[in-house]
Amino acid sequence: MNALKGIVTCVLIGGFLAVVQPPEVLAQKKTDAVTSPAPQPTPLRDGSHDFDFETGTWKTHVRRLLRPLTGSTTWVEYDGITVVRKVWGGRANLVELVADGPTGHFEGLSLRLYNPESRQWSLNFASSASGTLSLPTIGEFKNGRGEFFAQEIVSGRAIYVRFVISDITPSSCRFEQAFSDDGGKTWEVNWVVTDTRLKDAPQVH
C-alpha cells in the first residue's frame, strides 16, 4: 500500500510541475530538441596536387638493404638522376630513376595515381629488371608528410609495407621504405632515398 501511495505521489508531482512551468519554457525545450544540428563530419582534403613539389629533375642518392627481414645489415648505395613529370595536370605523375653503384646499374619507374573518390594516392613501382608493377602502396599526405601502405608476399610470408615521404623542401626530399613481418609492431627500413633538386635543370611540366 505504501508503494502504491508513493507511485501516486510521484505522478501527481510530475503533473503539477508540467502544469506550473511557463509555456515559453516548454516551447524552448521542444525547439532545442528539434533544432540542435547534428555534428558534421570533417570534409576530406583535396590532395590532387600533393606531388606538384616533386616535378623536375633531381640528383638522387639511394641506400638499399640487401636481403630484408633476414637479419642482414649489409647496405648498398647508388647515385643517379630522377626525373618527375606531371600527368593529367598533376593528378598523376611518372617518376624515372637511373642510378649506378658498386652492385651495378639500376633503373626504376613509379606511376602515381590520385583517386578523387577516396582522395588517396596509389604508388606503383617497377624496375627494369622485373618489368612488372609491384602491388601499389596506398595512402595520403598529412601535415606535409606522406604515408602509404600495402601488403606483399616476401619469401612466402605475408608482410606489411610502409612507404614514407618526408623532409619536403623546395630543393630536397626524403623517401623511406620499411617492411614488417609482425603485423606492424616493428618495422625494418630497407630503402632510403634522398633527392636534391638540380639547379641547372629546368622543371618538367
C-alpha positions in Angstrom: 0.0 0.0 0.0 2.8 2.4 0.8 4.4 1.7 -2.5 1.2 2.5 -4.3 0.9 5.7 -2.4 4.5 6.6 -3.5 3.7 6.0 -7.1 0.6 8.1 -7.0 2.5 10.9 -5.3 5.3 10.9 -8.0 2.7 11.0 -10.7 0.9 13.9 -9.1 4.1 15.9 -8.5 5.2 15.3 -12.1 1.9 16.5 -13.4 2.0 19.5 -11.2 5.5 20.5 -12.4 4.4 20.2 -16.0 1.4 22.4 -15.3 3.2 25.2 -13.4 6.1 25.5 -16.0 5.6 28.6 -18.2 4.5 27.7 -21.8 7.6 29.6 -23.2 9.9 27.3 -21.2 8.2 24.2 -22.6 8.3 25.6 -26.1 12.0 26.4 -25.7 12.9 22.9 -24.6 10.9 21.4 -27.6 12.6 23.8 -30.0 16.1 23.0 -28.7 15.4 19.3 -29.1 14.3 19.8 -32.7 16.8 22.3 -34.0 20.1 21.1 -32.4 22.2 20.4 -35.5 23.9 17.0 -35.8 27.7 17.2 -35.9 29.1 17.2 -39.4 32.0 15.0 -40.5 35.3 16.7 -41.3 35.5 17.1 -45.1 38.3 15.2 -46.8 41.0 17.5 -48.2 41.8 17.6 -51.9 45.2 16.0 -52.3 45.3 16.0 -56.1 48.4 18.3 -56.2 50.3 16.8 -53.3 53.2 15.7 -55.7 53.5 19.0 -57.5 56.6 19.8 -55.4 58.5 17.0 -57.0 58.1 17.9 -60.6 61.5 18.4 -62.2 65.0 16.8 -62.2 66.8 15.6 -59.1 70.2 14.3 -58.0 69.4 11.0 -56.2 71.2 9.0 -53.6 69.9 5.5 -52.8 70.7 3.2 -49.9 69.2 -0.3 -50.1 69.4 -3.1 -47.5 70.3 -6.4 -49.0 68.1 -9.3 -48.0 65.4 -7.6 -45.9 63.9 -9.4 -42.9 66.8 -11.9 -42.7 68.9 -10.0 -40.1 71.2 -8.6 -42.8 73.0 -5.4 -42.0 74.6 -5.0 -45.4 73.6 -1.9 -47.4 74.4 -1.0 -51.0 74.4 2.6 -52.4 73.6 4.1 -55.7 73.8 7.6 -57.2 71.8 8.8 -60.1 69.2 11.1 -61.6 65.4 11.2 -61.1 63.0 12.9 -63.5 59.4 13.5 -62.4 56.7 14.5 -64.9 53.2 15.6 -64.3 50.3 13.7 -65.9 46.7 14.8 -66.0 47.5 18.2 -64.7 49.1 16.8 -61.6 46.5 14.2 -60.7 49.1 11.6 -61.7 52.9 11.6 -62.2 55.6 9.5 -63.7 59.0 9.0 -62.0 62.0 7.7 -63.8 65.2 6.8 -61.8 68.5 5.8 -63.3 71.3 5.1 -60.9 74.7 3.3 -60.6 76.6 1.8 -57.8 79.1 -0.9 -56.8 76.5 -3.6 -57.4 75.6 -2.4 -60.9 73.1 -0.4 -62.9 69.6 0.3 -61.7 66.5 1.6 -63.5 63.2 2.2 -61.7 59.8 3.6 -62.7 57.0 4.8 -60.5 53.5 5.7 -61.6 51.4 7.5 -59.0 47.7 7.9 -59.4 45.2 10.1 -57.5 41.8 8.6 -56.6 39.4 11.6 -56.4 36.8 9.5 -54.6 38.9 8.2 -51.8 41.3 11.2 -52.1 44.2 8.9 -51.7 47.3 8.1 -53.9 48.4 4.7 -55.2 52.2 4.4 -55.8 53.0 1.7 -58.4 56.7 0.8 -58.8 58.6 -1.3 -61.3 62.3 -2.0 -62.0 63.7 -2.7 -65.4 65.0 -6.0 -64.0 61.5 -7.3 -63.4 59.4 -5.4 -65.9 56.3 -5.7 -63.8 54.5 -3.3 -61.4 54.5 -4.2 -57.8 51.4 -4.1 -55.7 50.6 -0.4 -55.0 51.2 1.3 -51.7 48.1 3.4 -50.9 47.9 6.5 -48.7 47.9 10.2 -48.4 49.7 13.3 -47.1 49.0 14.9 -43.8 50.9 17.9 -42.4 53.5 17.7 -45.2 54.2 14.0 -44.7 53.1 11.2 -46.9 52.4 7.7 -45.6 51.5 4.8 -47.9 50.9 1.1 -47.0 50.5 -2.3 -48.7 50.6 -6.0 -48.0 53.0 -8.2 -50.0 54.5 -11.7 -50.0 58.2 -11.9 -49.3 59.8 -15.4 -49.2 56.4 -16.9 -48.9 55.3 -14.8 -46.0 52.7 -12.0 -45.9 54.3 -8.8 -44.7 53.3 -5.1 -44.4 55.0 -2.4 -46.5 55.2 1.2 -45.4 56.5 4.0 -47.7 57.1 7.5 -46.2 57.8 10.8 -47.9 59.2 13.4 -45.6 61.5 16.4 -45.1 60.0 18.1 -48.1 61.5 21.5 -49.1 61.7 23.3 -52.5 65.2 21.8 -53.0 65.1 18.4 -51.3 63.0 15.5 -50.0 63.4 12.1 -48.4 61.8 8.7 -49.2 61.9 5.6 -46.9 60.5 2.1 -47.3 60.2 -0.4 -44.5 58.9 -3.9 -44.0 57.1 -5.5 -41.0 56.6 -9.2 -40.5 54.9 -8.9 -37.1 51.7 -7.2 -38.1 53.1 -3.7 -37.9 54.5 -3.9 -34.4 58.1 -3.3 -35.6 59.5 -2.0 -38.9 62.8 -2.6 -40.7 63.8 0.2 -43.0 65.3 -1.3 -46.3 65.3 1.6 -48.8 66.3 5.2 -48.2 66.4 7.8 -50.9 67.4 11.5 -50.6 66.7 13.8 -53.6 68.4 17.2 -54.2 67.0 19.4 -57.0 69.4 20.1 -59.8 69.5 23.9 -60.0 70.6 24.0 -63.6 67.9 21.6 -64.8 64.6 23.1 -65.8 61.5 21.8 -64.1 59.4 19.4 -66.2 55.7 20.3 -66.6 
